[in-house]
Amino acid sequence: MPSRNPNYPEHFVWGVATAAPQIEGAAFADGKGESIWDRFCRLPGKVLNGDTLDVACDHYRLFAEDFALMRSLGIRNYRLSIAWPRIYPNGDGALNQAGLDFYHRLFDSMAAHGITPWVTLFHWDLPQSLEDRGGWTSRVTVDAFATYANTVVKAFSGKVKNWITLNEIRCFTVLAYAPGAFKAPGRVESEAVVNQTYHHALVCHGLGVAAVRAHGGPGARVGITDNCDVCVPVTETPEDIAAANAWFVSRNLHILDAIYRGAYSEAYLERAGADAPKVEAGDFALIGAPTDFLGLNIYTADFVRAGESAPFEVVPPPVHYPRADSPWLKIIPQAIYWGVRFASENYGPKAIYITENGCGYDAEPVVDGEVNDLHRREFVRAYLRELERAIDDGIPVRGYFLWSFLDNYEWEDGYTRRFGIVHVDFKTQKRTPKLSAHYFSEVIRRNRVV
């Protein structure tokens, strides 16, 4: 039997990812408006230690040094986001030219360092002014996003060719507006209202696609980044695989079905009943518009097997199952294989990019100039092996972005939880590449798991 080619495809995209509110700082500088996270982090008890986004990694001032470090590690692709409140401080209305000028300087610096941008239009930092007018529950946000997306794509079409409309709809809708909400704005609404929030987000995705098609210029590409719910069959038997696939479809009907089938499925509408979203004329023409790729953020999964009296059964992990310090992050490398496989088989995207994958830990000190994060190295290596398997099986995975380049503001966990491959001393802003950074650099250099 011939041996398998150990290399990734020749033009595979290796990169790292961050988000504007988590690293930029300068939260109120040069005309930037208040975001919902700027407000939320100041509410007592909402963010660990009361940490704010005010300084973060100070990337707003240090981006050139960060890109030089990125280049020294051999990283040539960088997924980042644009801060909506930097461009339109109130979400709509007056444009802040200083915000556009900042990103022009940033993209120029990336080009000077030979780094290709992959730009997310929205990564959770909704302008507070829009939230005050209803936020994602209101069509006011939809209209404002259309203006914002068109402005940004027009402004940067000569410097950006890879666009992502939205990051993780679930996180800024269900986790932000449903009972138990722990992400900004932390409102508690009815199920019907929550369902409407993600419908509005889906329409914004469609408006982002339309903006890229209209103004992106030659070679522009666009997709969405989804943190779809992922499961792993307990055994790789036909019965358990079919059960896991049924679970995957049932959990992702409201987002992926809407995008790839241009409608809410009968199964979803039956499940939602009277709480189903209200759809306006033309919404699904936008939502279902063809895209160039699907971005998937895959970290963890559930285990599923065929049930005796149901299509599937979730098997909860035991108390000592390995996890990162993020309690939700069960370490399940097969998640990345089955996530891309089920997405590909059910929805047929032209290409798939892993737009985030990584792990967060709390105690990663610099000792004698080093951070020996072997736990992260093991995590990345195991997940990349499973991604390699997916590619070998013919799944159209075209790239992988490691989350994250820098330790940063980890939302409700503040600065305690570190996801970076580069350590940040938040008092001095000193950057120290971790062992995982040097490991990932070698993976990129060799285009293979090492």
Secondary structure as UniProt FT lines:
FT   TURN            10..11
FT   STRAND          13..17
FT   HELIX           20..23
FT   TURN            27..28
FT   TURN            30..31
FT   HELIX           36..40
FT   TURN            41..42
FT   TURN            44..45
FT   HELIX           48..50
FT   TURN            56..57
FT   HELIX           59..72
FT   TURN            73..74
FT   STRAND          77..81
FT   HELIX           84..87
FT   TURN            89..90
FT   HELIX           97..112
FT   TURN            113..114
FT   STRAND          116..122
FT   HELIX           128..132
FT   TURN            133..134
FT   HELIX           135..137
FT   HELIX           139..156
FT   TURN            157..159
FT   STRAND          162..167
FT   HELIX           169..172
FT   HELIX           174..177
FT   TURN            179..180
FT   TURN            184..185
FT   HELIX           191..215
FT   TURN            218..219
FT   STRAND          221..226
FT   STRAND          231..233
FT   HELIX           238..252
FT   HELIX           253..257
FT   HELIX           258..261
FT   HELIX           266..272
FT   HELIX           273..275
FT   TURN            281..282
FT   HELIX           283..287
FT   STRAND          293..297
FT   STRAND          302..305
FT   STRAND          313..315
FT   TURN            319..320
FT   TURN            327..328
FT   HELIX           334..347
FT   STRAND          352..356
FT   TURN            368..369
FT   HELIX           374..392
FT   TURN            393..394
FT   STRAND          397..403
FT   HELIX           411..413
FT   TURN            414..416
FT   STRAND          422..424
FT   TURN            426..428
FT   STRAND          431..433
FT   HELIX           435..446
//
